[in-house]
Amino acid sequence: MVRTLVGMSKASEEAQKQLDRIVALGYPDVADMSADAFRALAFPLIRALEHSDLGSDILLVPTRELVSPESLIARTSINRMAGFTTMPPRDIASFLPQDGFEPPEGPFYLVVEPHTGTCYINREPDVARKLIDADDRLPLTLEEGLAIATQHPDWLETKNGFNLLGSRSTDGRVPSIWMSQNAPRLGAVWPNSRHTWLGNAYCVARRGVSLFR
């Protein structure tokens, strides 16, 4: 059931629209629950946003405890071209949030002012991380990058692909999302490599439901 948008703040309206999108894309099936049960988990956060002045520049992110990231790239698309990856599920699951970039309490939280990191394009991940820190910004994680590709796939065309420096595998690689074969692609890069088509995505804050009480 889709809730009415009447009387909602810009932030709660945007979060509701994003929730509707991921429900339509089958996220409840990934979470192994009904659509109503899935929506109910997001309701406390959306309700808390009803008196927020955050605006619509937000991203609704389900935690990996609710929705595992391995299959989510396939639920993205651009011009009906489904997203893909050549990495095995075990590799994708190995990209974990780094210290200081763990998500707020789940099962849903918000990313505030997400960006694909155009200003950090063609920078080695390790160099970009220092620049992001110096600019008082936060690098995005794998889950947050997948949320961008899901909610704003057009950014991959109109802006740029991006590294997700908030996550890293045990071998040091960082996950990346970019356009390949006219579709979103999930891959990985080494921390000392640079690519002309990859920015380094960031946000200004992460907020869980408790920060709105």
Backbone as a ProteinNet text record, in pm:
[ID]
protein_1_A
[PRIMARY]
MVRTLVGMSKASEEAQKQLDRIVALGYPDVADMSADAFRALAFPLIRALEHSDLGSDILLVPTRELVSPESLIARTSINRMAGFTTMPPRDIASFLPQDGFEPPEGPFYLVVEPHTGTCYINREPDVARKLIDADDRLPLTLEEGLAIATQHPDWLETKNGFNLLGSRSTDGRVPSIWMSQNAPRLGAVWPNSRHTWLGNAYCVARRGVSLFR
[TERTIARY]
84.3	0	87.5	60.1	136	69.3	145.5	87.8	64.4	-31.8	-56.2	57.7	84.5	191.4	139.8	6.5	-52	-2.4	43.9	85.6	224.6	296.1	429.4	531.8	644.4	752.9	821.7	907.6	980.6	1066.4	1127.3	1213.1	1133.3	1021.1	941.9	878.3	841.2	784.4	888.9	1010.2	1116.7	1151.4	1161.2	1190.6	1080.5	955.4	843.9	852.3	885.4	898.4	1009.7	1121.1	1231.4	1195.4	1119.6	1072.8	982.2	891	801.7	881.4	988.7	1069	1135.8	1197.1	1267.2	1169.7	1052	949.7	908.9	888.7	851.6	961.3	1086.1	1198.4	1223.5	1141.9	1150.7	1238.8	1271.8	1355.6	1292.7	1160.6	1103.1	1134.3	1140.2	1175.1	1318.3	1409.6	1548	1555.2	1470.8	1467.6	1385.7	1321.1	1240.3	1126.5	1052.2	935.1	832.8	714	609.5	638.6	575.5	593.1	544.1	433	380.1	476.5	534.9	630	755.3	798.3	915.9	889.1	773.7	737.3	729.3	677	661	795.7	901.6	1033.8	1084.4	1040.6	1083.1	992.7	875.3	777.4	827.8	896.5	942.8	1033.8	1121.1	1210.7	1133.5	1044.2	966	876.9	818.4	734.2	817.5	940.5	1026.7	1066	1063.8	1101.6	990.5	870.3	757.1	772.6	859	882.7	1027.6	1091.3	1231.2	1240.7	1347	1372.3	1486.5	1512.4	1623.4	1606.2	1483.9	1461.9	1469.6	1477.3	1467.9	1602.8	1712.6	1844.9	1895.4	1825.3	1854.9	1848.6	1898.7	1899.4	1856.3	1753.1	1705.2	1785.4	1851.7	1942	1900	1870.3	1848.9	1983.7	1998.6	2124.8	2140.1	2263	2286.1	2227.4	2199.3	2131.9	1988.6	1931.5	1796.2	1800.3	1884.7	1893	2040.1	2080.3	2220.6	2253.6	2374	2406.3	2437.8	2456.1	2508.1	2422	2290.4	2201.9	2143.6	2181.9	2111.3	2149.9	2271.4	2308.9	2220.4	2174.7	2088.6	1950.4	1915.1	1785.2	1791.6	1909.9	1923.5	1908.4	1882	1872.6	1879.1	1921.6	1919.6	1866.3	1757.8	1696	1671	1621.2	1583.6	1703.6	1823.7	1943.3	1977.1	1964.9	1983.2	2128.9	2150	2284	2343.6	2477.1	2542.1	2676.9	2734	2868.4	2931.6	3061.8	3133.5	3195.4	3173.9	3228.7	3137.3	3192.7	3108.9	3047.6	2935.5	2869.4	2962.2	3051.5	3143.1	3231	3275.2	3355.9	3275.7	3153.1	3069.3	3043.7	3015.1	2987.4	3109.3	3227.9	3350.6	3377.2	3305.2	3326.5	3247.4	3316.5	3252	3280.8	3187.1	3212.4	3337.6	3416.3	3537.5	3506	3600.2	3581	3544.6	3440.2	3393.9	3285.5	3262.7	3162	3054.2	3043	2937.9	2801.7	2699.2	2566.4	2508	2419.5	2344.8	2257.1	2190	2104.1	2001.5	1975.9	1886.6	1743.4	1666.2	1705	1717.2	1672.6	1688.8	1756	1829.7	1884.1	1894.4	1932.2	1941.2	2085.2	2115	2236.9	2194.7	2262.2	2226.2	2322	2264.8	2338.6	2440.1	2392	2483	2532.4	2653.6	2711.6	2805.1	2816.2	2904	3050.8	3081.4	3220.9	3292.5	3222.2	3281.5	3408.8	3413.7	3531	3653	3631.9	3744.3	3766.8	3725.9	3737.7	3884.8	3915.8	4051.2	4153.9	4109.4	4199.4	4212	4333	4349.7	4264.5	4199.6	4115	4183.2	4308.2	4376.3	4397	4425.2	4440.7	4305.7	4204	4069.9	4017.7	4048.7	4004	4058.6	4183.6	4242.4	4176	4143.5	4078.1	3936	3865.1	3729.3	3732	3828	3842.5	3870.6	3959.5	3997.2	3879.5	3788.4	3670.3	3554.3	3580.1	3479.2	3357.4	3384.4	3280.1	3302.4	3205	3211	3205.1	3299.2	3292.1	3175.6	3114	3000.9	3046.9	2959.2	2983.7	2921.1	2947.7	2888.7	2736.9	2675.1	2528.5	2475	2544.6	2499.1	2517.6	2624.6	2643.3	2537.9	2501.5	2394.2	2261.7	2242.1	2120	2117.7	2232.3	2238.1	2203.4	2265.8	2241.4	2096.4	2031.7	1891.5	1797.4	1820.7	1730.5	1762.5	1889.5	1931.3	2024.7	1981.5	2070.7	2117.3	2037.4	2075.9	2203	2236.5	2359.5	2482.2	2474.2	2587.1	2611.3	2506.4	2518.7	2547.4	2475.4	2486.2	2601.2	2648.4	2759.8	2879.7	2894.5	3009.8	2992.1	3069.9	3080.8	3158.6	3163.7	3223.9	3277.7	3384.8	3436	3360.5	3360.4	3288.8	3389.2	3456.5	3571.7	3536	3406.5	3365.7	3366.2	3381.1	3388.4	3519.6	3566.1	3690.6	3689.9	3751.7	3764.4	3892.2	3906.6	4025	4153.7	4143.4	4263.9	4292.6	4211.4	4238.2	4159.4	4088.1	4010.9	3890.8	3847.9	3726.8	3625.3	3497	3394.3	3370.7	3326	3299.5	3175.9	3106.7	2992	3008.9	2994.2	3008.2	2923.6	2919.6	2847	2935.9	2882.7	2952.8	2848.8	2870.3	2773.5	2634.9	2633.2	2508.4	2425.4	2490.5	2419.5	2507.1	2446.5	2525.8	2607.6	2732.3	2818.4	2883.1	2883.1	2951.5	3083.6	3192.8	3324.8	3407.8	3537.5	3627	3757.9	3825.9	3955.3	4052.7	4181.6	4284	4301.7	4342	4347.4	4450.5	4543.4	4644.7	4622.3	4502.4	4472.4	4383.4	4392.9	4306.4	4239.4	4119.1	4041.3	3971.3	3979.5	3926.7	3775.5	3707.7	3561.7	3505.7	3593.2	3545.8	3572.7	3463.8	3478.4	3487.6	3477.9	3481.2	3364.9	3261.7	3133.1	3138.5	3056.2	3055.8	2918.2	2902.9	2784.4	2830.9	2736.7	2773.8	2732.2	2641.4	2597.4	2521	2516.8	2429.6	2340.5	2214.7	2122.6	2030.5	2027.1	1932.5	1811.8	1713	1587.6	1605	1700.2	1714.3	1757.9	1820.8	1865.4	1752.9	1633.6	1519.4	1422.2	1456.8	1364.5	1395.4
-119.2	0	123.8	219.2	342.5	448.3	510.5	612.3	740.7	819.3	949.3	1044.5	1135.2	1232.2	1364.3	1374	1498	1526.3	1648.9	1690.8	1645.5	1579.7	1533.9	1642.4	1640.2	1732.2	1688.6	1775.2	1738.7	1615.2	1607.9	1494	1365	1368.5	1246.8	1205.3	1301.6	1270.1	1202.4	1255.5	1197.1	1056.7	1039	906.7	807.6	853.3	765	724.7	819	786.6	685.1	702.5	609	471.3	468.5	340.7	271.7	347.7	289.8	228.9	295.5	246.4	112.6	102.6	-22.4	-136.4	-103.4	-207.6	-258.8	-166.7	-205.8	-288.4	-265.2	-337.8	-473.5	-508.6	-641	-654.1	-543	-551.9	-636.8	-634	-722.1	-869.6	-909	-1048.3	-1078	-982.6	-1001.5	-1015.6	-937.3	-941.2	-1058.1	-1132.7	-1249.1	-1210.7	-1107.9	-1065.8	-1004.7	-981.8	-921.3	-773.3	-715.3	-573.4	-489.2	-529.3	-453.1	-457.4	-572.9	-584.3	-502.7	-502.4	-424.5	-275.4	-230	-88.7	-49.5	-139.1	-109.3	-80.9	-143.3	-119.6	21.3	79.9	215.6	323	283.3	382.4	470.6	419.5	508.9	620.4	590.1	692.4	793.4	746.6	838.6	926.8	868.7	947	1051.9	1015.4	1111.1	1227.1	1205.9	1311.1	1412.4	1383.9	1470.1	1611.1	1629	1763.1	1806.3	1744.6	1775	1881.1	1960	2059.7	2016.5	1886.8	1837.8	1866.7	1868.7	1883.7	1749.4	1753.4	1631.1	1574.8	1640.6	1592.6	1487.7	1375.8	1267.1	1134.5	1032.6	898.6	801.3	723.2	621.2	492.6	443.3	328.9	216.3	98.4	-17.7	-79.2	-121.2	-180.4	-321.1	-370.4	-504.3	-613.3	-581.7	-679.1	-702.7	-602.4	-617	-670	-610.9	-646.8	-667	-788.3	-814.6	-751.3	-695.1	-617.3	-699.1	-830	-908.6	-902.4	-898.9	-905.7	-770.3	-663.4	-536.2	-466.5	-484.4	-416	-462	-586.4	-639	-575.7	-507	-441.2	-294.4	-249.9	-116.3	-127	-13.4	-16	126.3	135.8	260.8	227.8	295.3	269.2	119.9	56.1	-85.8	-180.5	-126.3	-210.7	-238.1	-364.2	-400	-390.5	-347.4	-342.9	-481.7	-487.9	-619	-607.7	-721.5	-730	-860.2	-862.4	-987.5	-1044.6	-977.8	-1025.7	-1131.4	-1235.4	-1335.5	-1276	-1330.8	-1278.3	-1268.7	-1364.7	-1362.4	-1237.8	-1196.5	-1074.8	-952.4	-944.4	-827.9	-818.1	-930.5	-931.9	-892.6	-902.2	-873.1	-724	-639.4	-494.9	-440.9	-420.7	-380.7	-234.3	-168.3	-29.1	-18.4	85.5	108.7	179.8	175.2	240.4	386.5	427.9	565.3	586.2	487.5	501.1	394	333.2	234.4	303.8	232.6	293.7	317.1	416.2	432.2	309	307	193.9	173.9	49.2	14.6	-2.3	-60.5	-121.2	-23.5	101.2	203.8	325.8	399.7	527.8	620.7	744.1	845.2	887.5	913	982	1122.2	1221.9	1360.9	1420.6	1479.5	1543.1	1448.8	1337.8	1245.4	1305.4	1270.4	1321.3	1216.2	1214.9	1118.8	1158.9	1273.6	1311.6	1357.5	1435.3	1486.4	1565.5	1637.1	1719.5	1635.5	1505.9	1416.7	1314.4	1349.4	1256	1236	1115.2	1080.3	1095.9	1066.7	1066.9	926.2	888.3	759.6	755.8	643.3	635.6	682	644.4	685.7	836.4	897.8	1043.5	1111.2	1058.8	1116.4	1109.6	1002.2	988.9	1103.1	1139.4	1250	1382.6	1400.8	1524.3	1532.9	1422	1419.1	1450.4	1391.5	1420.2	1567.6	1625	1765.2	1858.6	1814.4	1895.4	1870.2	1794.2	1764.8	1695.3	1599.8	1519.2	1372.8	1287.7	1145.8	1061.3	970	882.5	785.1	756	663.9	519.2	433.7	289.9	218.5	90	8.7	19	1.7	6.1	140.7	247.7	382	407.3	354.7	366.3	290.4	172	96.4	171.3	243.8	324.1	437	500.1	601.8	540.7	427.5	363.5	319	291.7	250.3	369.3	472.2	587.3	691.3	703.5	806.3	747.7	646.6	586.3	684.8	788.4	888.4	963.3	966.1	1034.4	969.3	838.8	770.4	821.4	875.6	930.8	1080.7	1153.8	1299.8	1351	1270.5	1311.6	1221.7	1114.5	1026.8	899.8	796.6	680.4	717.4	625.8	666	547.9	575.9	483.9	505.5	402.1	405.4	378	484	471.1	436.5	445.1	408.9	259.5	180.9	34.6	-14.2	-127.2	-184.7	-334.4	-410.6	-554.2	-582.5	-705.4	-740	-730	-737.3	-724.9	-580.6	-485.3	-345.3	-280	-356.8	-296.7	-217.5	-120.1	-44	-67	-74.4	-96.5	28.9	8.9	118.6	85.5	190.5	175	272.1	222	307.9	251.6	324.7	280.7	189.6	74.7	-17.8	-91	-96.9	-161.1	-100	33	110.1	72	15.6	-25.4	2	12.6	25.8	-101.3	-82.9	-197.2	-179.5	-284.4	-286.3	-359.3	-291.6	-352.1	-307.7	-309.9	-271.2	-219.9	-134.8	-80.4	-90.6	-85.1	-82.9	59	74.7	208.5	303.2	251.1	338.9	358.5	320.3	333.6	455	511.4	623.6	596.1	651.4	630	760.8	797.9	927.4	935.6	821	821.4	801.9	790.8	763.6	880.1	932.4	1023.1	942	1009.2	941.6	996.5	915.8	961.7	995.3	1092.2	1138.4	1189.2	1217.7	1284.3	1377.6	1449	1537.5	1480.2	1381.4	1323.2	1194.6	1111.8	994.8	1011.9	978.3	997.8	878.6	823.5	719.6	779.3	700.2	750.9	820.2	775.3	832.5	979.1	1022.8	1162.2	1258.1	1206.2	1292.9	1298.3	1232.4	1230.4	1343.9
0	0	0	-91.2	-100	-14.1	72.5	159.9	83.4	126.4	66	95.5	-0.6	16.5	72.3	92.9	142.4	283.2	306.6	439.2	478.6	389.5	422.2	391.5	461.9	431.9	303.4	249.3	128.5	152.9	271.3	302.4	313.6	385.4	402	269.7	189.2	57.2	-31.2	-31	-111.1	-62.4	69	123.5	87	91.6	55	-92.1	-179.2	-321.2	-344.5	-272.9	-289.1	-235	-126.1	-72.9	-174.6	-234.4	-334.3	-449.6	-488.2	-600.3	-567.8	-451.6	-422.4	-394.1	-344.2	-329.4	-467.1	-561.5	-697.7	-765.1	-725.6	-784	-717.4	-618.6	-560.2	-438.4	-373.5	-253.7	-143.3	-124.4	-21.5	-47.8	-174.3	-205.9	-163.1	-185.2	-143.1	8.8	77.8	224.5	278.2	188.3	224.8	318.5	275.6	352.4	259.6	310.5	229.4	207.5	105.9	78.9	196.5	257.5	371.1	489.5	514.9	626.1	598	473.8	433.9	452.8	407	423.1	571	651.7	793.9	860.5	812.8	870.9	841.9	730.7	695.2	754.8	801.5	847.5	960.7	1063.3	1170.7	1120.3	1025.4	971.9	888.2	802.5	719.7	806	908.3	999.2	1072.7	1112.7	1182.7	1093	961.7	867.2	842.9	890.9	859.1	913.4	1013.6	1067.9	1046.1	946.4	916.3	806.6	812	707.6	616.3	608.5	527.4	379	329.8	187.4	116.5	-15.9	-95.2	-138.9	-103.7	-144.9	-45.6	-45	48.9	-25.2	40.4	-16.9	91.9	63.4	157.1	133.1	237.8	222.7	317.2	263.3	349.9	388.3	510.5	553.7	495.4	494.1	438.6	526.9	651.9	736.7	688.2	623.3	569.2	426.3	344.4	202.5	166.6	141.3	108	-26.6	-41.2	-160.8	-284.9	-271.2	-382.6	-509	-493.3	-609.7	-651.4	-582.9	-604.5	-734.3	-784.2	-907.9	-1023.1	-1019.4	-1125.5	-1123.5	-1015	-1005.1	-1046.7	-1087.6	-1145.6	-1296.7	-1361.7	-1507.5	-1561.6	-1686.5	-1762.1	-1900.6	-1938.6	-2069	-2089.6	-1984.7	-1984.1	-1993.7	-1980.6	-1977.2	-1830.8	-1790.9	-1649.8	-1608.3	-1483	-1428.3	-1414.4	-1408.5	-1401.6	-1331.6	-1303.1	-1247.2	-1293.1	-1299.1	-1327.5	-1200.1	-1088.9	-961.7	-901	-841.3	-773.6	-647	-602	-481.6	-360.4	-345	-229.8	-231.7	-351.2	-362.9	-322.3	-370.6	-340.7	-190.2	-128.4	15.8	98.2	39	114.2	129.5	56.5	66.6	186.2	296.4	421.2	452.8	523.8	564.9	650.8	624.8	701.2	832.8	926	1055.3	1036.3	1105.3	1095.8	992.6	907.4	801.6	811.3	928.6	948.9	943.3	897.1	889.6	1027.4	1040.2	1165.5	1189.3	1302.5	1333.3	1222.2	1188.7	1077.9	1123	1031	903.7	786.5	804.3	702.3	763.7	682.6	726.5	606.1	631.4	525.5	500.7	375.4	335.5	292.4	344.1	317.6	214.4	110.7	1.7	-63.1	-118.9	-187.9	-318.8	-357	-481.7	-539.1	-670.6	-737.5	-732.5	-674.1	-654	-779.5	-861.4	-985.2	-958.7	-848.2	-818.3	-781.7	-759.3	-728	-840.2	-961	-1071.8	-1109	-1156.3	-1199.6	-1087.1	-966.6	-850.4	-795	-755.2	-690.9	-563.8	-535.4	-415.7	-287.7	-266.7	-143.6	-139.1	-254.8	-261.2	-242.4	-310.6	-299.5	-156.9	-87.9	51	136.7	117.9	193.9	157.5	30.7	-12.9	43.4	42.2	97.5	246.6	317.4	460.2	483.6	401.4	417.9	390.6	303.7	270.8	366.3	472.1	574.5	514.7	425.6	365.2	403.1	368.7	404.1	277.1	257.7	140	151.7	39.4	39.5	45.6	96.9	104.9	-15.1	-24.9	-131.5	-131.8	-15.1	-8.6	-54.3	-20	-57	-206.1	-262.9	-406.9	-484.9	-435.8	-499.3	-490.4	-379.9	-366.2	-468.8	-494.8	-599.9	-735.1	-768.2	-896.9	-912.2	-799.7	-801.7	-814.9	-734.9	-732.2	-839.6	-875.6	-971.7	-1077.4	-1151.5	-1250.9	-1357.4	-1380.9	-1480.8	-1442	-1313.3	-1270.9	-1333.2	-1361.4	-1423.3	-1565.4	-1627.6	-1762.1	-1759.9	-1674.6	-1675.3	-1589.6	-1495.2	-1409.5	-1436.2	-1360.2	-1376.6	-1295.8	-1330.8	-1245	-1120.6	-1023.1	-895.9	-817.1	-744.2	-642.6	-512.7	-430.3	-302.3	-190.9	-149.2	-60.8	82.8	116.1	251.3	276.3	168.5	180.1	120.7	170.4	119.3	147.3	59	80.5	158.2	200	279.4	198.5	65.6	-17.2	-57.9	-7.6	-30.5	-141.4	-221.8	-330.3	-276.7	-357.4	-325.2	-436.8	-402.8	-505.5	-588.7	-710.2	-803.6	-885.7	-930.5	-1019.8	-1135.3	-1257.6	-1375.1	-1489.2	-1598.3	-1716.6	-1800.6	-1840.6	-1928.5	-2012.7	-2142	-2232.2	-2214.7	-2193.6	-2180.5	-2057.9	-1955.8	-1834	-1712.7	-1593.8	-1471.9	-1448.3	-1409.3	-1379.7	-1243.2	-1164.9	-1036	-1051.6	-1013.5	-1019.6	-901.3	-916.1	-807.3	-866.3	-790.8	-832.3	-715.1	-748.3	-645.3	-592.5	-468.5	-406.1	-465.7	-545.1	-606	-755.6	-805.8	-948.4	-971.5	-1091	-1125.9	-1259.5	-1275.2	-1396.4	-1432.9	-1558.8	-1602.7	-1592	-1583.8	-1579.5	-1438.5	-1340	-1204.6	-1110.4	-1050.4	-938.2	-810.3	-698.6	-568.3	-486.1	-472.6	-421.3	-272.7	-234	-95.7	-56.2	73.1	125.9	237.6	298.6	409.4	544.6	544	671.5	648	752.1	759	880.8	865.4	978.4	993.9	1114.2	1147.5	1216.4	1243.5	1297.4	1431.3	1512.9	1647.3	1642.7	1534.3	1524.6	1493.4	1466.9	1437.7	1554.2	1663	1777.5	1872.1
[MASK]
+++++++++++++++++++++++++++++++++++++++++++++++++++++++++++++++++++++++++++++++++++++++++++++++++++++++++++++++++++++++++++++++++++++++++++++++++++++++++++++++++++++++++++++++++++++++++++++++++++++++++++++++++++++

